[in-house]
Amino acid sequence: MDFVSMADFPYKIGTGVGKKARLGVVVLQSDETLEYDLRRLLPENRVALYTTRIASAAEVSTASLAEMQGALSQSASLLPPETALDVVGYGCTSGTAVIGAENIASLIKTGCRTSHVTEPLSALIAACQASKIGKLAFLSPYVASVSAQLRTRLGDAGIQTPQFGSFNEASETKVAHIAPESVLEAAVSLYQRGGCEAIFLSCTNLQTLDVLAEIEARCGCRVFSSNLVLEPTTVPRGQRAISILWICEFGAAISLYGVELR
């Protein structure tokens, strides 16, 4: 067979995918939920989504979360190196509480081309401040020491968590498989204890997306989760910290630094 003959064709360089925005996400090795939620929520044809993984422990503790700090830059460097990303998110709420938002931003920017870095904790704080919410019913899947770090960070930002509950689970695999109906019933029960203005469901690995609307309907309040944090219509552009999903109310428009994605 003759393979010598070959036709050379000219080509044009286009703009590539992601005409509205190019988003990067650093996803934990143990996370089974975040990418699935992203694919359901982001517009199909206008936004490019690039993900990379970071090594993480099978069980969550403050020590295992802190270990990720040393791998963040390397993980971010595995995102497309020649692509300028509009924003890169670190997909770990509890990890942010341990490592610190400023450290995370610096490490990720060292590894990839982006001007903006975000994570769920900063996005939650921005959303609460913009919505004038100061008291959250906080539902966590974590063990006590990890949850305490998050509550402290929120308290430092002026956000109280007078009602707190947890599934008290260290195993990431089990957290990813907690049934949404368990999340639903726990969140409603927690809020009904009183004294809170909204609900926060913590952890990007927790299945929350399919029960957010029902929780809101039953409780009559705003419900934030790690994978569904911002409402662009209520967060002024200058205050947008941007969440991992850059999402507003369930099923509504998405906005990224003022760029309307839908």
C-alpha positions in Angstrom: 0.0 0.0 0.0 1.3 3.4 -1.0 1.4 6.0 1.8 3.7 8.4 0.0 1.0 10.5 -1.6 -0.5 13.0 0.8 -2.6 16.1 0.2 -1.8 19.2 2.3 -4.8 21.5 2.9 -4.8 25.1 4.1 -6.6 26.0 7.2 -7.8 29.1 9.2 -7.3 29.7 12.9 -10.6 30.5 14.6 -11.5 31.7 18.0 -11.9 28.2 19.6 -14.7 27.1 21.8 -16.2 29.2 24.6 -17.4 32.3 22.8 -19.0 33.7 25.9 -16.6 32.4 28.6 -13.8 29.9 29.3 -14.0 28.4 32.8 -11.5 26.2 34.6 -12.2 24.1 37.7 -9.8 22.3 40.0 -11.8 19.3 41.1 -10.9 17.0 44.0 -9.9 13.5 43.1 -12.6 12.2 45.4 -15.4 14.4 44.1 -18.1 12.6 42.1 -20.7 15.4 42.0 -19.3 18.8 40.9 -18.6 18.1 37.2 -22.0 16.4 36.9 -23.7 19.5 38.3 -21.7 21.8 36.1 -22.7 20.0 32.9 -26.3 20.3 33.9 -26.2 24.0 34.7 -23.9 25.6 32.2 -25.1 26.6 28.7 -24.3 23.9 26.2 -22.9 26.0 23.3 -21.5 29.2 24.8 -19.2 28.3 27.7 -16.1 26.2 27.6 -15.5 24.2 30.7 -12.0 22.8 31.5 -11.4 20.6 34.5 -8.3 19.3 36.2 -8.1 17.0 39.2 -6.1 17.4 42.4 -5.1 14.5 44.7 -7.2 14.3 47.8 -7.6 11.9 50.7 -10.4 9.3 50.9 -11.3 10.7 54.3 -11.7 14.4 55.0 -9.8 16.0 57.9 -8.2 19.4 58.5 -4.8 17.7 57.9 -5.8 16.1 54.6 -7.4 19.3 53.4 -4.2 21.2 54.2 -2.1 18.8 52.2 -3.8 20.0 49.0 -2.0 23.3 49.2 1.2 21.9 47.9 -0.4 20.4 44.8 -2.7 23.3 43.7 -0.3 25.0 41.3 0.7 21.7 39.6 -3.0 20.8 39.3 -3.8 24.2 37.7 -0.9 23.8 35.3 -2.7 20.9 33.7 -5.4 23.2 32.4 -4.9 24.2 28.7 -1.6 26.2 28.9 -2.2 28.5 26.0 -5.8 29.4 26.8 -6.6 32.5 28.8 -9.3 31.4 31.2 -11.9 34.0 32.4 -12.0 32.4 35.9 -10.7 29.3 37.6 -12.5 27.8 40.5 -11.2 25.6 43.3 -13.9 23.0 44.0 -13.6 22.6 47.8 -15.5 24.5 50.4 -13.8 23.0 53.4 -10.4 23.1 51.7 -10.8 26.9 51.3 -11.5 27.3 55.0 -8.3 25.5 55.9 -5.9 26.8 53.2 -7.3 30.3 52.8 -8.9 32.0 49.8 -5.9 34.3 49.2 -3.4 31.4 49.2 -5.6 29.5 46.8 -5.9 32.4 44.4 -2.1 32.9 44.4 -1.3 29.2 43.9 -3.8 28.7 41.0 -2.6 31.9 39.2 0.9 30.5 39.4 -0.1 27.4 37.6 -2.4 28.7 34.8 -3.4 31.8 32.8 -6.3 33.5 34.6 -7.0 36.8 36.2 -9.7 35.6 38.5 -9.8 32.7 41.0 -12.8 31.7 43.1 -14.1 29.0 45.4 -17.4 28.3 47.1 -16.6 30.0 50.5 -15.8 33.4 49.1 -18.8 33.2 46.8 -21.1 32.3 49.6 -19.9 35.2 51.7 -20.3 37.6 48.7 -23.9 36.3 48.1 -24.8 36.7 51.7 -23.4 40.2 52.0 -25.2 41.3 48.8 -28.5 39.7 49.9 -28.0 41.2 53.5 -28.2 37.7 55.0 -26.4 37.4 58.3 -27.7 34.2 59.8 -27.5 30.8 58.1 -28.8 27.4 58.9 -25.7 25.4 58.1 -25.9 21.8 57.0 -22.6 20.0 56.7 -21.6 16.4 55.8 -18.3 16.8 57.6 -16.8 15.8 60.9 -16.8 18.3 63.7 -13.3 19.7 63.3 -13.8 20.4 59.6 -17.2 22.0 60.1 -15.8 24.2 62.9 -13.2 25.7 60.5 -16.0 26.7 58.1 -18.2 28.2 60.8 -15.2 30.3 62.0 -14.4 31.6 58.5 -18.1 32.6 58.1 -18.1 34.2 61.5 -15.1 36.3 60.6 -17.0 37.6 57.7 -20.0 38.6 60.0 -22.2 35.6 59.0 -23.5 33.6 62.0 -24.6 30.0 61.9 -27.0 29.7 64.9 -28.5 26.5 63.6 -25.9 23.8 62.6 -26.3 20.2 61.7 -24.1 17.5 60.2 -24.1 14.0 58.7 -20.7 13.7 60.6 -19.1 11.7 57.8 -15.4 11.6 57.0 -15.6 9.3 54.0 -15.7 11.2 50.7 -17.3 8.2 48.9 -20.1 8.1 51.4 -20.6 11.9 51.3 -21.0 11.6 47.5 -23.7 9.0 48.0 -25.8 10.6 50.6 -29.3 10.5 49.2 -30.7 13.9 48.2 -33.9 13.1 50.2 -31.7 12.9 53.3 -30.3 16.4 52.5 -33.8 17.7 51.9 -35.2 16.4 55.3 -32.2 17.5 57.2 -32.2 21.0 55.7 -35.9 21.6 56.4 -35.6 20.3 59.9 -32.6 22.5 60.6 -34.3 25.7 59.3 -37.5 25.0 61.2 -35.6 25.3 64.5 -35.8 29.1 63.8 -33.5 32.1 64.0 -32.1 31.9 60.5 -32.6 33.9 57.3 -31.3 31.3 54.7 -29.8 27.8 54.4 -26.4 26.8 53.3 -25.7 23.2 52.1 -21.9 22.7 52.3 -19.7 20.5 50.1 -19.3 20.3 46.3 -19.5 16.5 46.6 -23.0 16.6 48.2 -26.0 15.9 46.0 -28.1 19.0 46.4 -29.1 20.2 43.0 -32.3 18.2 42.7 -33.7 19.2 46.1 -32.9 23.0 46.2 -36.2 24.1 44.8 -38.2 21.9 47.2 -36.3 23.1 50.2 -36.9 26.7 49.2 -40.6 26.0 48.7 -41.0 24.3 52.0 -39.0 26.8 54.0 -39.8 30.0 52.2 -36.2 31.2 52.2 -33.0 31.4 50.1 -31.0 28.2 49.8 -27.3 28.3 49.0 -25.2 25.3 48.3 -21.5 24.9 47.4 -22.4 24.2 43.8 -25.1 26.8 43.5 -24.1 30.0 45.2 -24.5 33.3 43.5 -27.5 35.2 42.2 -26.2 37.7 39.6 -29.4 39.8 39.8 -28.7 40.6 43.5 -24.9 40.7 43.5 -23.5 44.0 42.2 -20.8 43.4 39.6 -18.1 44.9 41.8 -18.9 42.5 44.6 -18.9 39.3 42.5 -16.5 36.8 44.0 -18.0 34.2 41.7 -18.8 30.8 42.8 -17.7 27.5 41.3 -20.9 27.5 39.2 -21.5 31.2 38.9 -25.2 30.4 39.3 -28.2 32.3 40.5 -31.5 31.0 41.6 -32.4 27.5 40.5 -32.9 27.3 36.8 -32.2 31.0 36.2 -29.5 32.9 34.3 -25.8 32.5 34.8 -23.4 35.4 35.0 -19.7 35.7 35.1 -18.1 39.0 36.0 -21.0 40.7 34.2 -20.9 38.4 31.1 -24.3 37.0 30.6 -23.9 33.4 29.7 -27.5 32.7 28.8 
